[in-house]
């Protein structure tokens, strides 16, 4: 069983479109994250949720809106996609205490054309 | 930037050689973790070293931590072609990852 699963794995879309990436974890973790990895493999935290509540919201454009219907799911919706949004987006989860091991999904490759 | 820095950014060695990657960090840590990322995949946790530890081993992996210098190193001994991947240090307490070292092990 995949611990952190995200869909779709690949997404090619045109500028201006709206898209969503879904994420689910079956580890029983309270905390979930979205990370963005750019072409230089730089990995940056975007959002952190604990028990469905937003904990961290880094300086991300408000076109990005996370939604957590329950603590096992954290979806990412992106409005009005721009070329610069092209990247790999990783969902991840951990037990709630800071400094715990983070478990990553396999990534969603987003290409905006 | 609070981001950690890794050195070297890229490393190419022959199978059987040892690979050493270094990481420097700027913020305080409770622990430092190392992750591996195979091409096209997510990051996978390798090893954790606590702030009061200086060295830790796990199989062919050896991690050191020098909190006075805010640096850590990951040593992979007797490397294999299957070790080819990117390696990241992380202060997960701050949700910060280093920029990674891309390791290529040639058969």
Contacts between the chains, C-beta under 8 A, distances in Angstrom:
chain1	res1	chain2	res2	distance
A	4	B	42	7.5
A	33	B	95	7.0
A	35	B	97	7.9
A	40	B	99	7.3
A	41	B	37	7.7
A	41	B	86	5.9
A	41	B	99	6.9
A	41	B	100	4.9
A	41	B	102	7.5
A	42	B	3	7.6
A	42	B	99	5.7
A	43	B	43	7.6
A	43	B	88	6.9
A	43	B	97	4.3
A	43	B	100	7.7
A	45	B	95	4.4
A	45	B	96	7.6
A	48	B	95	6.6
A	56	B	95	7.0
A	90	B	42	6.0
A	90	B	43	7.3
A	92	B	42	7.9
A	92	B	43	8.0
A	94	B	92	7.1
A	98	B	30	7.2
A	98	B	92	7.4
A	98	B	93	4.4
A	98	B	94	7.9
A	99	B	29	7.9
A	99	B	30	4.4
A	99	B	31	5.3
A	99	B	92	5.5
A	99	B	93	3.9
A	100	B	92	6.5
A	101	B	33	6.7
A	101	B	45	4.7
A	101	B	48	6.7
A	101	B	92	7.0
A	102	B	33	7.9
A	102	B	35	8.0
A	102	B	43	7.6
A	102	B	45	7.2
A	102	B	90	7.4
A	102	B	92	5.4
A	102	B	95	8.0
A	103	B	45	7.3
A	104	B	42	3.6
A	104	B	43	4.5
A	104	B	44	7.2
A	105	B	42	5.4
A	106	B	41	5.9
A	106	B	42	4.7
A	107	B	40	7.7
A	107	B	41	7.2
A	107	B	42	5.4
